[in-house]
Amino acid sequence: MITQFLVSNIDAIITTTLGLFFTIVTRLSSSSSPNKISRVLRVLAPLVFAYGLLQFFIPSHSNDPPETWRTVRTDDGIAQVEFPILPTRTEATDRAGEIEVYRVTHSADLANGKLNLRFSFNEYPPTPEEVPYEVRMSGIKEYFVQQGFIIIEDLELPSGIWKLVVAKPDNKARMSFRIGLTTNGIYRALATSMAGQHDDARIDRFLESFTLRQPQSE
């Protein structure tokens, strides 16, 4: 969190630090060597300092690339979603003891890292018997509750997709899901937003574009 703050506000930090430095220097030097430069600095330094502080309260301009909405599909064609920019694809095998679960994720960072859009698929962990979808969803929700999240919205849509929104009690971090459970595994679209980005219009478009079809039985 500290690193992200420094990176996001580096211009304001530099401006504020320089303004404070010159304010102190000119105050100390003015009594011994009053001259035109010193008088100018005595006026400018507090203004620079004030400007730097102001930058902390002005939202920084996003460095997002131009939006070009595109459809991204899972390898099996079961699920798809639209991204405003080209996402990064990663593949991984999650391990817990002897259990291995294959996962594919498409991810895009926006708004200087304050908004992340993610589209993922992972296989189910092996179980001795078939687990009902409702039980799997209950397990997902219970996990977030244990992690200190509050469930804001929990709804099964007519399409069979689950709509789930969870947030930290201070609402500084929010996670908005669309989850599809099939016989193949779990498909999900996730928008993670920090304070100030919860109402970003790209979140709704991203999540509402998530579609799912049940795989054909063999």
N, C-alpha and C positions, 0 to 999 in steps of 0.2 A: 504493500500500500504506500509506504514512504517513497519507494523508488518511482512508482507511477505518479505520485504527486510531484516529485522533483522534475520528472520528464515533462509532464503536462504544463508545469508552471515555470519552466526554467527562465523564460524571458522576464516574467514578473519578478522572479527571485533576483536575477542579475540587476535589473533596473532598481529595485528596492535597495539592494545591498550597496550599489554605487551611490545612490541618492543619500543614504544614511552616512556612508563614508565621507562624501564631500561636505555634508552638513557639519559633521564633527570637525573635519579639517579646517573649514573656513571659519568656524566659530573660534577655534583655537588660534588661528593665524591672524584674525582680524584685529586683535588688540595690539599685536606687535608690529604688523606690517600692513596697515590699511592702504590699499591701492585700488585701482579700477578693477583689476581682475578679481581681487578678493571680494569687492563689493558685488560684482556680477555673480560670482559663485554663491554668495550668501543669499541671493534672490533665487537663483536657478536650482540650487541643491534641494531645498524643501519642495520645490515644484516637481522635480524628478522623483523624489521620494514618494510624494503623494500620488504621482502617476503610477509608480510601481505598485503601490498598495491597491490602487483602483483595478489593476489588471487581475488581481485575485478574484474579483467579483464580476468580471466580464467573461462570459463563456468564450473559450478559445475557439478559433475557427477550425473546423474539421479538415483534416488532410485526406479525407476519403477520395478515392478516384471517382471519376464520373460514373454515374449509375447507368448500367445496362442490364436490365433484368433478364435473367436466363434461367432455363429449367435444368435442374440437376436430378438425375434418377439414380436409384440404387442399381447395383449390377444385375439384379434379377428382374428389374423393371416393376417391382411390386409397389414401390412408393416413389413419389417425386415432390419437389418443392421448387420455388423460385428464389434466387438470390439476386440482390441488387448489384453485386460485383462478383468477379470470379473467385470462388472459394478455394481453399487449400485442402487437398485430400490426404488423409493419413490412414494407414492400416496398422492394426495392433492386435496382439493376442494377450488378453487379460488373464492373469493366473492367480489363483487362490488355492494354495496347497497343490493337490493333484488335478484340480479343475482348471480347464483352459476354455476361454470363450473368445471367439474371433469377432473383431469389431472394425467397422469402416466409418470414418467421420469426414464430413465436409464442413469446413469452418471459415468464417469471415469476420474480421474485426472492423468495426466502424466507430465513428464519433471519438476518435483518438483513444480507442480501447475501452470506452465506456459502454459499448454495445457489441455483443457477440451473437452472431447467428450460427446455429449448428444443426446439421442434418446427419443423423446417425442410424446405423443398423448394427445390432449384435445378436448373435445366436443365444438361445436359452442355455443356461447351465444345465447339465444333465440331471435328471430327477428319476427316482424309481418308477413314478407313475405320472400321468398327465396332470398338469396343474391348471385349474380353471383360470380364465383371463381375469376374473374379478379378484381372485386371490393374488395374482401377480400384481395387479394395480394396487391392492391394499398394501402389499409389501413395499411398493415404490413410495406410496404416500407415508407410510410409517417410517421409512428411512429419513425422509425430509423432516418429519416432526422430531425425530430423535436428534437431528442435526440443528435444531433450534429454529426451524422455519415455521411460518404460519401459513396454513392453506387458505388462500383467498378465494379460489374458484375451483370447483371439482364437478365436472359434468361430462356425461357420455353423450356425444352428439348423435344425431340420427344416422350419420354415416358410419357409426361404429368406432369413430376416433374419440379418444379421451382428451378433454380439455382440462389442463391442470395448471394453476398459477400459484406459486408459493413465494413468500418474501420473508426477509428478516424482520423482526419486530420493529426496527427503526425505519424500515422500508428503503434503506439505502441500496439494497441489492434485491432484485426480483428475477425470478425464473418463470418464463411462460412456455408451457409445453403443448404440443399436440402429439399424442402417443397412439400408435397403432400396434395392436397385438395380433399376430397371426400364428399359424402352425410353424412357420419358418423361424420366427424370432420377433424381436422388438424393433419397430421403426419409430423414429421420433424427430420432430423439429423442435428446436429449443432456442428461445431468445433470452439471453441473460443481459439485463440492463442495470446500470448504476443510477444513482439519484440524478435526476435531470434528463434522463433518457427513457423513462418508463412510457411516455406518451409519443415516442418517435413513430411516425406514420409507417416506417419501414417494417416495424414489428408486426402490425396487423396484416400487411400485404404478404409478408413472409409466411406467417402462420396459417393464414387463410388459403394459401396456395398449396398447402400440404394435402396430398391425396393418397389414398391407399386402396388397393384391391386385394382381396384374399387370393392366395396362390391356388392354382388348380390342384385338386387332389389326384394323386397318382393311382 
